[in-house]
Amino acid sequence: MKNVTLKVEGMSCGHCVNSIEGALKIIGASGKVDLSGGTVAVAYDESKLTLAAIKESIEEQGYDVV
Ligand SMILES: [Cu+2]
């Protein structure tokens, strides 16, 4: 398992938390949003997923990974 913390812009409420954590779950990663910090802590299996795929799944929900 690899752990990475991403800075994500545009998250403001519980809906944002659900959509990001849900999107990560769908691709097989585990995400934990910190709304006040504007970050998402992601744990994933690097033999199955790339960081690019993780960023893409967050961006597809309408948020910017910075
Ligand atoms: Cu929201």
N, CA, C, O and the ligand as a Tripos MOL2 file, in Angstrom:
@<TRIPOS>MOLECULE
protein
  265   263    67     0     0
PROTEIN
NO_CHARGES

@<TRIPOS>ATOM
      1 N           0.8400   -1.2080    0.0000 N.3       1 MET1
      2 CA          0.0000    0.0000    0.0000 C.3       1 MET1
      3 C           0.8690    1.2500    0.0000 C.2       1 MET1
      4 O           1.8550    1.3480    0.7300 O.2       1 MET1
      5 N           0.4800    2.1850   -0.8260 N.am      2 LYS2
      6 CA          1.1820    3.4540   -0.8660 C.3       2 LYS2
      7 C           0.2290    4.5240   -0.3410 C.2       2 LYS2
      8 O          -0.9650    4.5110   -0.6400 O.2       2 LYS2
      9 N           0.7720    5.4430    0.4390 N.am      3 ASN3
     10 CA         -0.0400    6.5290    0.9750 C.3       3 ASN3
     11 C           0.4350    7.8490    0.4130 C.2       3 ASN3
     12 O           1.6330    8.1310    0.3630 O.2       3 ASN3
     13 N          -0.5370    8.6600   -0.0140 N.am      4 VAL4
     14 CA         -0.1760    9.9580   -0.5520 C.3       4 VAL4
     15 C          -1.2390   10.9620   -0.1020 C.2       4 VAL4
     16 O          -2.4220   10.6300   -0.0260 O.2       4 VAL4
     17 N          -0.8140   12.1780    0.1910 N.am      5 THR5
     18 CA         -1.7750   13.2110    0.5500 C.3       5 THR5
     19 C          -1.7930   14.2580   -0.5530 C.2       5 THR5
     20 O          -0.7700   14.8670   -0.8690 O.2       5 THR5
     21 N          -2.9650   14.4570   -1.1300 N.am      6 LEU6
     22 CA         -3.1100   15.3950   -2.2470 C.3       6 LEU6
     23 C          -3.8010   16.6590   -1.7800 C.2       6 LEU6
     24 O          -4.7130   16.6200   -0.9550 O.2       6 LEU6
     25 N          -3.3520   17.7870   -2.3240 N.am      7 LYS7
     26 CA         -4.0110   19.0490   -2.0450 C.3       7 LYS7
     27 C          -5.0820   19.2080   -3.1300 C.2       7 LYS7
     28 O          -4.7800   19.1720   -4.3220 O.2       7 LYS7
     29 N          -6.3330   19.3840   -2.6990 N.am      8 VAL8
     30 CA         -7.4440   19.4410   -3.6490 C.3       8 VAL8
     31 C          -8.2510   20.7060   -3.4170 C.2       8 VAL8
     32 O          -8.6280   21.0200   -2.2880 O.2       8 VAL8
     33 N          -8.5150   21.4370   -4.5150 N.am      9 GLU9
     34 CA         -9.2910   22.6710   -4.4080 C.3       9 GLU9
     35 C         -10.7460   22.4350   -4.7820 C.2       9 GLU9
     36 O         -11.0590   21.6330   -5.6620 O.2       9 GLU9
     37 N         -11.6290   23.1560   -4.0900 N.am     10 GLY10
     38 CA        -13.0380   23.1390   -4.4430 C.3      10 GLY10
     39 C         -13.9170   22.3070   -3.5290 C.2      10 GLY10
     40 O         -15.1300   22.2390   -3.7240 O.2      10 GLY10
     41 N         -13.3100   21.6690   -2.5280 N.am     11 MET11
     42 CA        -14.1150   20.8470   -1.6180 C.3      11 MET11
     43 C         -14.6850   21.7440   -0.5230 C.2      11 MET11
     44 O         -13.9550   22.5190    0.0950 O.2      11 MET11
     45 N         -16.0030   21.6340   -0.2840 N.am     12 SER12
     46 CA        -16.5700   22.5390    0.7050 C.3      12 SER12
     47 C         -17.5750   21.8940    1.6540 C.2      12 SER12
     48 O         -17.8870   22.4830    2.6880 O.2      12 SER12
     49 N         -18.0850   20.7270    1.3470 N.am     13 CYS13
     50 CA        -19.1430   20.1860    2.1970 C.3      13 CYS13
     51 C         -19.1570   18.6620    2.1670 C.2      13 CYS13
     52 O         -18.3070   18.0250    1.5440 O.2      13 CYS13
     53 N         -20.1320   18.1030    2.8480 N.am     14 GLY14
     54 CA        -20.2450   16.6530    2.9320 C.3      14 GLY14
     55 C         -20.4590   15.9940    1.5830 C.2      14 GLY14
     56 O         -20.0500   14.8540    1.3610 O.2      14 GLY14
     57 N         -21.1070   16.7250    0.6830 N.am     15 HIS15
     58 CA        -21.3120   16.1790   -0.6600 C.3      15 HIS15
     59 C         -19.9710   15.9680   -1.3600 C.2      15 HIS15
     60 O         -19.7520   14.9540   -2.0220 O.2      15 HIS15
     61 N         -19.0880   16.9380   -1.1990 N.am     16 CYS16
     62 CA        -17.7580   16.8410   -1.8170 C.3      16 CYS16
     63 C         -17.0130   15.6470   -1.2420 C.2      16 CYS16
     64 O         -16.3710   14.8890   -1.9690 O.2      16 CYS16
     65 N         -17.1090   15.4920    0.0700 N.am     17 VAL17
     66 CA        -16.4380   14.3720    0.7330 C.3      17 VAL17
     67 C         -16.9420   13.0550    0.1510 C.2      17 VAL17
     68 O         -16.1590   12.1690   -0.1940 O.2      17 VAL17
     69 N         -18.2750   12.9450    0.0510 N.am     18 ASN18
     70 CA        -18.8500   11.6980   -0.4590 C.3      18 ASN18
     71 C         -18.4710   11.4350   -1.8970 C.2      18 ASN18
     72 O         -18.1710   10.2990   -2.2610 O.2      18 ASN18
     73 N         -18.4790   12.4880   -2.7360 N.am     19 SER19
     74 CA        -18.1920   12.2060   -4.1360 C.3      19 SER19
     75 C         -16.7380   11.8230   -4.3430 C.2      19 SER19
     76 O         -16.4410   10.9510   -5.1590 O.2      19 SER19
     77 N         -15.8320   12.4560   -3.6240 N.am     20 ILE20
     78 CA        -14.4170   12.1150   -3.7840 C.3      20 ILE20
     79 C         -14.1100   10.7500   -3.1660 C.2      20 ILE20
     80 O         -13.4740    9.9070   -3.7990 O.2      20 ILE20
     81 N         -14.5560   10.5410   -1.9510 N.am     21 GLU21
     82 CA        -14.2730    9.2450   -1.3140 C.3      21 GLU21
     83 C         -14.9500    8.1160   -2.0860 C.2      21 GLU21
     84 O         -14.4000    7.0200   -2.2010 O.2      21 GLU21
     85 N         -16.1480    8.3860   -2.6150 N.am     22 GLY22
     86 CA        -16.8600    7.3780   -3.4090 C.3      22 GLY22
     87 C         -16.1390    7.0580   -4.7040 C.2      22 GLY22
     88 O         -16.0280    5.8960   -5.0930 O.2      22 GLY22
     89 N         -15.6400    8.1150   -5.3840 N.am     23 ALA23
     90 CA        -14.9410    7.9150   -6.6560 C.3      23 ALA23
     91 C         -13.6580    7.1140   -6.4410 C.2      23 ALA23
     92 O         -13.3040    6.2690   -7.2630 O.2      23 ALA23
     93 N         -12.9780    7.3770   -5.3560 N.am     24 LEU24
     94 CA        -11.7370    6.6460   -5.0730 C.3      24 LEU24
     95 C         -12.0360    5.1790   -4.7680 C.2      24 LEU24
     96 O         -11.2930    4.2820   -5.1680 O.2      24 LEU24
     97 N         -13.1150    4.9580   -4.0660 N.am     25 LYS25
     98 CA        -13.5130    3.5870   -3.7210 C.3      25 LYS25
     99 C         -13.8020    2.7840   -4.9930 C.2      25 LYS25
    100 O         -13.4300    1.6150   -5.1000 O.2      25 LYS25
    101 N         -14.4690    3.4310   -5.9520 N.am     26 ILE26
    102 CA        -14.8240    2.7530   -7.2010 C.3      26 ILE26
    103 C         -13.5820    2.2650   -7.9500 C.2      26 ILE26
    104 O         -13.5970    1.1810   -8.5330 O.2      26 ILE26
    105 N         -12.5160    3.0550   -7.9360 N.am     27 ILE27
    106 CA        -11.3130    2.6030   -8.6440 C.3      27 ILE27
    107 C         -10.4270    1.7070   -7.7670 C.2      27 ILE27
    108 O          -9.3900    1.2220   -8.2210 O.2      27 ILE27
    109 N         -10.8380    1.4900   -6.5200 N.am     28 GLY28
    110 CA        -10.1110    0.5450   -5.6750 C.3      28 GLY28
    111 C          -9.1130    1.1800   -4.7240 C.2      28 GLY28
    112 O          -8.2500    0.5030   -4.1650 O.2      28 GLY28
    113 N          -9.2410    2.5020   -4.5430 N.am     29 ALA29
    114 CA         -8.3650    3.1870   -3.5860 C.3      29 ALA29
    115 C          -9.1950    3.5570   -2.3630 C.2      29 ALA29
    116 O         -10.4240    3.4980   -2.3830 O.2      29 ALA29
    117 N          -8.4960    3.9390   -1.3000 N.am     30 SER30
    118 CA         -9.2100    4.3640   -0.1180 C.3      30 SER30
    119 C          -8.8380    5.8120    0.1590 C.2      30 SER30
    120 O          -7.6590    6.1520    0.2590 O.2      30 SER30
    121 N          -9.8550    6.6650    0.2840 N.am     31 GLY31
    122 CA         -9.5870    8.0940    0.4620 C.3      31 GLY31
    123 C         -10.2070    8.6350    1.7140 C.2      31 GLY31
    124 O         -11.2620    8.1790    2.1560 O.2      31 GLY31
    125 N          -9.5300    9.6300    2.2930 N.am     32 LYS32
    126 CA        -10.0730   10.3000    3.4780 C.3      32 LYS32
    127 C          -9.8970   11.7950    3.2540 C.2      32 LYS32
    128 O          -8.7780   12.3000    3.1620 O.2      32 LYS32
    129 N         -11.0270   12.4900    3.1690 N.am     33 VAL33
    130 CA        -10.9870   13.9280    2.9100 C.3      33 VAL33
    131 C         -10.8590   14.7000    4.2140 C.2      33 VAL33
    132 O         -11.5310   14.4020    5.2010 O.2      33 VAL33
    133 N          -9.9820   15.6990    4.1960 N.am     34 ASP34
    134 CA         -9.8880   16.6510    5.3010 C.3      34 ASP34
    135 C         -10.3410   17.9970    4.7450 C.2      34 ASP34
    136 O          -9.5840   18.6990    4.0750 O.2      34 ASP34
    137 N         -11.6040   18.3410    5.0420 N.am     35 LEU35
    138 CA        -12.1840   19.5550    4.4710 C.3      35 LEU35
    139 C         -11.4640   20.8170    4.9240 C.2      35 LEU35
    140 O         -11.1900   21.7040    4.1160 O.2      35 LEU35
    141 N         -11.1540   20.8980    6.2310 N.am     36 SER36
    142 CA        -10.5350   22.1320    6.7220 C.3      36 SER36
    143 C          -9.1250   22.3010    6.1750 C.2      36 SER36
    144 O          -8.6680   23.4210    5.9480 O.2      36 SER36
    145 N          -8.4420   21.1870    5.9660 N.am     37 GLY37
    146 CA         -7.0910   21.2780    5.4290 C.3      37 GLY37
    147 C          -7.0570   21.3210    3.9060 C.2      37 GLY37
    148 O          -6.0300   21.6590    3.3170 O.2      37 GLY37
    149 N          -8.1810   20.9780    3.2600 N.am     38 GLY38
    150 CA         -8.2210   20.9530    1.8050 C.3      38 GLY38
    151 C          -7.3650   19.8470    1.2110 C.2      38 GLY38
    152 O          -6.7970   19.9940    0.1290 O.2      38 GLY38
    153 N          -7.2830   18.7390    1.9340 N.am     39 THR39
    154 CA         -6.4520   17.6370    1.4480 C.3      39 THR39
    155 C          -7.2440   16.3280    1.4090 C.2      39 THR39
    156 O          -8.2680   16.1640    2.0720 O.2      39 THR39
    157 N          -6.7220   15.4140    0.6050 N.am     40 VAL40
    158 CA         -7.2810   14.0670    0.5560 C.3      40 VAL40
    159 C          -6.1340   13.0910    0.7820 C.2      40 VAL40
    160 O          -5.1690   13.0660    0.0180 O.2      40 VAL40
    161 N          -6.2460   12.2940    1.8280 N.am     41 ALA41
    162 CA         -5.2490   11.2540    2.0960 C.3      41 ALA41
    163 C          -5.7090    9.9990    1.3660 C.2      41 ALA41
    164 O          -6.8120    9.5020    1.5960 O.2      41 ALA41
    165 N          -4.8540    9.4940    0.4870 N.am     42 VAL42
    166 CA         -5.2320    8.3420   -0.3260 C.3      42 VAL42
    167 C          -4.2810    7.1820   -0.0550 C.2      42 VAL42
    168 O          -3.0630    7.3580   -0.0050 O.2      42 VAL42
    169 N          -4.8490    6.0090    0.1170 N.am     43 ALA43
    170 CA         -4.0520    4.7880    0.2260 C.3      43 ALA43
    171 C          -4.4280    3.9080   -0.9560 C.2      43 ALA43
    172 O          -5.6070    3.6940   -1.2350 O.2      43 ALA43
    173 N          -3.4000    3.3940   -1.6560 N.am     44 TYR44
    174 CA         -3.6980    2.5620   -2.8280 C.3      44 TYR44
    175 C          -2.5950    1.5540   -3.0690 C.2      44 TYR44
    176 O          -1.4770    1.6800   -2.5700 O.2      44 TYR44
    177 N          -2.9500    0.5460   -3.8530 N.am     45 ASP45
    178 CA         -2.0040   -0.5040   -4.2130 C.3      45 ASP45
    179 C          -1.3110   -0.0800   -5.5020 C.2      45 ASP45
    180 O          -1.9320   -0.0170   -6.5630 O.2      45 ASP45
    181 N          -0.0230    0.2090   -5.3960 N.am     46 GLU46
    182 CA          0.6700    0.7610   -6.5730 C.3      46 GLU46
    183 C           0.9040   -0.2720   -7.6810 C.2      46 GLU46
    184 O           1.3320    0.0860   -8.7780 O.2      46 GLU46
    185 N           0.6270   -1.5450   -7.4030 N.am     47 SER47
    186 CA          0.7090   -2.5250   -8.4850 C.3      47 SER47
    187 C          -0.5690   -2.5230   -9.3160 C.2      47 SER47
    188 O          -0.6120   -3.0980  -10.4040 O.2      47 SER47
    189 N          -1.6180   -1.8700   -8.7950 N.am     48 LYS48
    190 CA         -2.8980   -1.8530   -9.5100 C.3      48 LYS48
    191 C          -3.2990   -0.4650   -9.9900 C.2      48 LYS48
    192 O          -4.0520   -0.3380  -10.9560 O.2      48 LYS48
    193 N          -2.8070    0.5710   -9.3320 N.am     49 LEU49
    194 CA         -3.2520    1.9280   -9.6350 C.3      49 LEU49
    195 C          -2.0640    2.8670   -9.7390 C.2      49 LEU49
    196 O          -1.0290    2.6600   -9.1050 O.2      49 LEU49
    197 N          -2.2320    3.9040  -10.5490 N.am     50 THR50
    198 CA         -1.1980    4.9320  -10.6240 C.3      50 THR50
    199 C          -1.7150    6.1990   -9.9570 C.2      50 THR50
    200 O          -2.9180    6.3860   -9.7740 O.2      50 THR50
    201 N          -0.7850    7.0500   -9.6060 N.am     51 LEU51
    202 CA         -1.1620    8.3330   -9.0160 C.3      51 LEU51
    203 C          -1.9640    9.1490  -10.0330 C.2      51 LEU51
    204 O          -2.8860    9.8760   -9.6630 O.2      51 LEU51
    205 N          -1.6120    9.0240  -11.3030 N.am     52 ALA52
    206 CA         -2.3320    9.7480  -12.3540 C.3      52 ALA52
    207 C          -3.7970    9.3310  -12.3920 C.2      52 ALA52
    208 O          -4.6760   10.1740  -12.5720 O.2      52 ALA52
    209 N          -4.0680    8.0360  -12.2250 N.am     53 ALA53
    210 CA         -5.4490    7.5450  -12.2500 C.3      53 ALA53
    211 C          -6.2220    8.0760  -11.0460 C.2      53 ALA53
    212 O          -7.4160    8.3610  -11.1420 O.2      53 ALA53
    213 N          -5.5410    8.2060   -9.9260 N.am     54 ILE54
    214 CA         -6.1850    8.7280   -8.7240 C.3      54 ILE54
    215 C          -6.5390   10.2030   -8.8970 C.2      54 ILE54
    216 O          -7.6430   10.6380   -8.5680 O.2      54 ILE54
    217 N          -5.5760   10.9620   -9.4220 N.am     55 LYS55
    218 CA         -5.8380   12.3860   -9.6650 C.3      55 LYS55
    219 C          -6.9880   12.5480  -10.6540 C.2      55 LYS55
    220 O          -7.8530   13.4070  -10.4820 O.2      55 LYS55
    221 N          -6.9880   11.7150  -11.6850 N.am     56 GLU56
    222 CA         -8.0290   11.8030  -12.6980 C.3      56 GLU56
    223 C          -9.4060   11.5280  -12.0980 C.2      56 GLU56
    224 O         -10.3760   12.2030  -12.4410 O.2      56 GLU56
    225 N          -9.4980   10.5490  -11.2110 N.am     57 SER57
    226 CA        -10.8040   10.2180  -10.6380 C.3      57 SER57
    227 C         -11.3250   11.3650   -9.7770 C.2      57 SER57
    228 O         -12.5340   11.5810   -9.6930 O.2      57 SER57
    229 N         -10.4170   12.0970   -9.1390 N.am     58 ILE58
    230 CA        -10.8420   13.2560   -8.3360 C.3      58 ILE58
    231 C         -11.2540   14.4030   -9.2620 C.2      58 ILE58
    232 O         -12.2580   15.0770   -9.0290 O.2      58 ILE58
    233 N         -10.4670   14.6090  -10.3090 N.am     59 GLU59
    234 CA        -10.7720   15.7040  -11.2410 C.3      59 GLU59
    235 C         -12.0730   15.4600  -12.0010 C.2      59 GLU59
    236 O         -12.7880   16.4030  -12.3410 O.2      59 GLU59
    237 N         -12.3740   14.1910  -12.2640 N.am     60 GLU60
    238 CA        -13.6300   13.8450  -12.9400 C.3      60 GLU60
    239 C         -14.8360   14.2520  -12.1010 C.2      60 GLU60
    240 O         -15.9260   14.4530  -12.6360 O.2      60 GLU60
    241 N         -14.6470   14.3730  -10.7990 N.am     61 GLN61
    242 CA        -15.7520   14.7890   -9.9290 C.3      61 GLN61
    243 C         -15.8850   16.3130   -9.8960 C.2      61 GLN61
    244 O         -16.8060   16.8450   -9.2760 O.2      61 GLN61
    245 N         -14.9790   17.0030  -10.5520 N.am     62 GLY62
    246 CA        -15.0870   18.4490  -10.6320 C.3      62 GLY62
    247 C         -14.1720   19.2240   -9.6990 C.2      62 GLY62
    248 O         -14.3870   20.4130   -9.4620 O.2      62 GLY62
    249 N         -13.1510   18.5560   -9.1660 N.am     63 TYR63
    250 CA        -12.2300   19.2380   -8.2500 C.3      63 TYR63
    251 C         -10.8440   19.3270   -8.8740 C.2      63 TYR63
    252 O         -10.5000   18.5490   -9.7650 O.2      63 TYR63
    253 N         -10.0700   20.2640   -8.4050 N.am     64 ASP64
    254 CA         -8.7230   20.4310   -8.9360 C.3      64 ASP64
    255 C          -7.6950   19.9000   -7.9600 C.2      64 ASP64
    256 O          -7.6480   20.2950   -6.7950 O.2      64 ASP64
    257 N          -6.8700   18.9920   -8.4670 N.am     65 VAL65
    258 CA         -5.7340   18.5120   -7.6680 C.3      65 VAL65
    259 C          -4.5830   19.4520   -7.9700 C.2      65 VAL65
    260 O          -4.1890   19.6030   -9.1260 O.2      65 VAL65
    261 N          -4.0380   20.0880   -6.9360 N.am     66 VAL66
    262 CA         -2.9760   21.0860   -7.1750 C.3      66 VAL66
    263 C          -1.6140   20.5710   -6.7120 C.2      66 VAL66
    264 O          -0.6120   21.2750   -6.8350 O.2      66 VAL66
    265 CU        -19.6310   20.0840   -1.4160 Cu       67 CU67
@<TRIPOS>BOND
     1     1     2 1
     2     2     3 1
     3     3     4 2
     4     3     5 am
     5     5     6 1
     6     6     7 1
     7     7     8 2
     8     7     9 am
     9     9    10 1
    10    10    11 1
    11    11    12 2
    12    11    13 am
    13    13    14 1
    14    14    15 1
    15    15    16 2
    16    15    17 am
    17    17    18 1
    18    18    19 1
    19    19    20 2
    20    19    21 am
    21    21    22 1
    22    22    23 1
    23    23    24 2
    24    23    25 am
    25    25    26 1
    26    26    27 1
    27    27    28 2
    28    27    29 am
    29    29    30 1
    30    30    31 1
    31    31    32 2
    32    31    33 am
    33    33    34 1
    34    34    35 1
    35    35    36 2
    36    35    37 am
    37    37    38 1
    38    38    39 1
    39    39    40 2
    40    39    41 am
    41    41    42 1
    42    42    43 1
    43    43    44 2
    44    43    45 am
    45    45    46 1
    46    46    47 1
    47    47    48 2
    48    47    49 am
    49    49    50 1
    50    50    51 1
    51    51    52 2
    52    51    53 am
    53    53    54 1
    54    54    55 1
    55    55    56 2
    56    55    57 am
    57    57    58 1
    58    58    59 1
    59    59    60 2
    60    59    61 am
    61    61    62 1
    62    62    63 1
    63    63    64 2
    64    63    65 am
    65    65    66 1
    66    66    67 1
    67    67    68 2
    68    67    69 am
    69    69    70 1
    70    70    71 1
    71    71    72 2
    72    71    73 am
    73    73    74 1
    74    74    75 1
    75    75    76 2
    76    75    77 am
    77    77    78 1
    78    78    79 1
    79    79    80 2
    80    79    81 am
    81    81    82 1
    82    82    83 1
    83    83    84 2
    84    83    85 am
    85    85    86 1
    86    86    87 1
    87    87    88 2
    88    87    89 am
    89    89    90 1
    90    90    91 1
    91    91    92 2
    92    91    93 am
    93    93    94 1
    94    94    95 1
    95    95    96 2
    96    95    97 am
    97    97    98 1
    98    98    99 1
    99    99   100 2
   100    99   101 am
   101   101   102 1
   102   102   103 1
   103   103   104 2
   104   103   105 am
   105   105   106 1
   106   106   107 1
   107   107   108 2
   108   107   109 am
   109   109   110 1
   110   110   111 1
   111   111   112 2
   112   111   113 am
   113   113   114 1
   114   114   115 1
   115   115   116 2
   116   115   117 am
   117   117   118 1
   118   118   119 1
   119   119   120 2
   120   119   121 am
   121   121   122 1
   122   122   123 1
   123   123   124 2
   124   123   125 am
   125   125   126 1
   126   126   127 1
   127   127   128 2
   128   127   129 am
   129   129   130 1
   130   130   131 1
   131   131   132 2
   132   131   133 am
   133   133   134 1
   134   134   135 1
   135   135   136 2
   136   135   137 am
   137   137   138 1
   138   138   139 1
   139   139   140 2
   140   139   141 am
   141   141   142 1
   142   142   143 1
   143   143   144 2
   144   143   145 am
   145   145   146 1
   146   146   147 1
   147   147   148 2
   148   147   149 am
   149   149   150 1
   150   150   151 1
   151   151   152 2
   152   151   153 am
   153   153   154 1
   154   154   155 1
   155   155   156 2
   156   155   157 am
   157   157   158 1
   158   158   159 1
   159   159   160 2
   160   159   161 am
   161   161   162 1
   162   162   163 1
   163   163   164 2
   164   163   165 am
   165   165   166 1
   166   166   167 1
   167   167   168 2
   168   167   169 am
   169   169   170 1
   170   170   171 1
   171   171   172 2
   172   171   173 am
   173   173   174 1
   174   174   175 1
   175   175   176 2
   176   175   177 am
   177   177   178 1
   178   178   179 1
   179   179   180 2
   180   179   181 am
   181   181   182 1
   182   182   183 1
   183   183   184 2
   184   183   185 am
   185   185   186 1
   186   186   187 1
   187   187   188 2
   188   187   189 am
   189   189   190 1
   190   190   191 1
   191   191   192 2
   192   191   193 am
   193   193   194 1
   194   194   195 1
   195   195   196 2
   196   195   197 am
   197   197   198 1
   198   198   199 1
   199   199   200 2
   200   199   201 am
   201   201   202 1
   202   202   203 1
   203   203   204 2
   204   203   205 am
   205   205   206 1
   206   206   207 1
   207   207   208 2
   208   207   209 am
   209   209   210 1
   210   210   211 1
   211   211   212 2
   212   211   213 am
   213   213   214 1
   214   214   215 1
   215   215   216 2
   216   215   217 am
   217   217   218 1
   218   218   219 1
   219   219   220 2
   220   219   221 am
   221   221   222 1
   222   222   223 1
   223   223   224 2
   224   223   225 am
   225   225   226 1
   226   226   227 1
   227   227   228 2
   228   227   229 am
   229   229   230 1
   230   230   231 1
   231   231   232 2
   232   231   233 am
   233   233   234 1
   234   234   235 1
   235   235   236 2
   236   235   237 am
   237   237   238 1
   238   238   239 1
   239   239   240 2
   240   239   241 am
   241   241   242 1
   242   242   243 1
   243   243   244 2
   244   243   245 am
   245   245   246 1
   246   246   247 1
   247   247   248 2
   248   247   249 am
   249   249   250 1
   250   250   251 1
   251   251   252 2
   252   251   253 am
   253   253   254 1
   254   254   255 1
   255   255   256 2
   256   255   257 am
   257   257   258 1
   258   258   259 1
   259   259   260 2
   260   259   261 am
   261   261   262 1
   262   262   263 1
   263   263   264 2
@<TRIPOS>SUBSTRUCTURE
     1 MET1         2 RESIDUE 1 A MET
     2 LYS2         6 RESIDUE 1 A LYS
     3 ASN3        10 RESIDUE 1 A ASN
     4 VAL4        14 RESIDUE 1 A VAL
     5 THR5        18 RESIDUE 1 A THR
     6 LEU6        22 RESIDUE 1 A LEU
     7 LYS7        26 RESIDUE 1 A LYS
     8 VAL8        30 RESIDUE 1 A VAL
     9 GLU9        34 RESIDUE 1 A GLU
    10 GLY10       38 RESIDUE 1 A GLY
    11 MET11       42 RESIDUE 1 A MET
    12 SER12       46 RESIDUE 1 A SER
    13 CYS13       50 RESIDUE 1 A CYS
    14 GLY14       54 RESIDUE 1 A GLY
    15 HIS15       58 RESIDUE 1 A HIS
    16 CYS16       62 RESIDUE 1 A CYS
    17 VAL17       66 RESIDUE 1 A VAL
    18 ASN18       70 RESIDUE 1 A ASN
    19 SER19       74 RESIDUE 1 A SER
    20 ILE20       78 RESIDUE 1 A ILE
    21 GLU21       82 RESIDUE 1 A GLU
    22 GLY22       86 RESIDUE 1 A GLY
    23 ALA23       90 RESIDUE 1 A ALA
    24 LEU24       94 RESIDUE 1 A LEU
    25 LYS25       98 RESIDUE 1 A LYS
    26 ILE26      102 RESIDUE 1 A ILE
    27 ILE27      106 RESIDUE 1 A ILE
    28 GLY28      110 RESIDUE 1 A GLY
    29 ALA29      114 RESIDUE 1 A ALA
    30 SER30      118 RESIDUE 1 A SER
    31 GLY31      122 RESIDUE 1 A GLY
    32 LYS32      126 RESIDUE 1 A LYS
    33 VAL33      130 RESIDUE 1 A VAL
    34 ASP34      134 RESIDUE 1 A ASP
    35 LEU35      138 RESIDUE 1 A LEU
    36 SER36      142 RESIDUE 1 A SER
    37 GLY37      146 RESIDUE 1 A GLY
    38 GLY38      150 RESIDUE 1 A GLY
    39 THR39      154 RESIDUE 1 A THR
    40 VAL40      158 RESIDUE 1 A VAL
    41 ALA41      162 RESIDUE 1 A ALA
    42 VAL42      166 RESIDUE 1 A VAL
    43 ALA43      170 RESIDUE 1 A ALA
    44 TYR44      174 RESIDUE 1 A TYR
    45 ASP45      178 RESIDUE 1 A ASP
    46 GLU46      182 RESIDUE 1 A GLU
    47 SER47      186 RESIDUE 1 A SER
    48 LYS48      190 RESIDUE 1 A LYS
    49 LEU49      194 RESIDUE 1 A LEU
    50 THR50      198 RESIDUE 1 A THR
    51 LEU51      202 RESIDUE 1 A LEU
    52 ALA52      206 RESIDUE 1 A ALA
    53 ALA53      210 RESIDUE 1 A ALA
    54 ILE54      214 RESIDUE 1 A ILE
    55 LYS55      218 RESIDUE 1 A LYS
    56 GLU56      222 RESIDUE 1 A GLU
    57 SER57      226 RESIDUE 1 A SER
    58 ILE58      230 RESIDUE 1 A ILE
    59 GLU59      234 RESIDUE 1 A GLU
    60 GLU60      238 RESIDUE 1 A GLU
    61 GLN61      242 RESIDUE 1 A GLN
    62 GLY62      246 RESIDUE 1 A GLY
    63 TYR63      250 RESIDUE 1 A TYR
    64 ASP64      254 RESIDUE 1 A ASP
    65 VAL65      258 RESIDUE 1 A VAL
    66 VAL66      262 RESIDUE 1 A VAL
    67 CU67       265 GROUP 0 **** ****
